[in-house]
Amino acid sequence: MNHRPINAIAADIRANWLDIDKTSERFLAVLEKLGDITDTYRGETASEVALRFLIAAEFWRGPAARSIKNELADVVHRHRREEPHARGASST
């Protein structure tokens, strides 16, 4: 793991986004329960939840929002690049 825990990123979101909308809140509540991007919660991967949060949070603006959303997006993108290699390629 080369990134901060997902729940630490979620804590920064909670601290910096005071008027969070209901949809984003739902995804943020799940992110607060996840430690790593490889974790799952009720059948959804942390990566899926993070992506849904990022889509829902499109109207969260400002320097903190930009920085935190970029960090979360980077974690998701790195995980998705590495994911096929972690599972192993099957060519048969």
LINPE-V595687 format. One record per residue. N is the residue number from 1. RES is the residue in one small letter. PHI is phi as a letter, one per 40 degrees, with the letter a starting at -180 (* if undefined). Layout:
((N & RES & PHI) (N & RES & PHI))
This chain:
((1 & m & *) (2 & n & b) (3 & h & b) (4 & r & c) (5 & p & d) (6 & i & d) (7 & n & c) (8 & a & c) (9 & i & c) (10 & a & c) (11 & a & c) (12 & d & c) (13 & i & c) (14 & r & d) (15 & a & c) (16 & n & b) (17 & w & b) (18 & l & c) (19 & d & b) (20 & i & c) (21 & d & c) (22 & k & c) (23 & t & c) (24 & s & c) (25 & e & d) (26 & r & c) (27 & f & c) (28 & l & c) (29 & a & d) (30 & v & c) (31 & l & d) (32 & e & c) (33 & k & c) (34 & l & b) (35 & g & c) (36 & d & b) (37 & i & c) (38 & t & c) (39 & d & c) (40 & t & b) (41 & y & a) (42 & r & f) (43 & g & g) (44 & e & b) (45 & t & c) (46 & a & d) (47 & s & c) (48 & e & c) (49 & v & c) (50 & a & c) (51 & l & c) (52 & r & c) (53 & f & c) (54 & l & c) (55 & i & c) (56 & a & c) (57 & a & c) (58 & e & c) (59 & f & c) (60 & w & c) (61 & r & b) (62 & g & h) (63 & p & d) (64 & a & c) (65 & a & d) (66 & r & c) (67 & s & c) (68 & i & c) (69 & k & c) (70 & n & c) (71 & e & c) (72 & l & c) (73 & a & c) (74 & d & c) (75 & v & c) (76 & v & c) (77 & h & c) (78 & r & c) (79 & h & c) (80 & r & c) (81 & r & c) (82 & e & c) (83 & e & d) (84 & p & c) (85 & h & c) (86 & a & c) (87 & r & c) (88 & g & g) (89 & a & c) (90 & s & b) (91 & s & b) (92 & t & b))
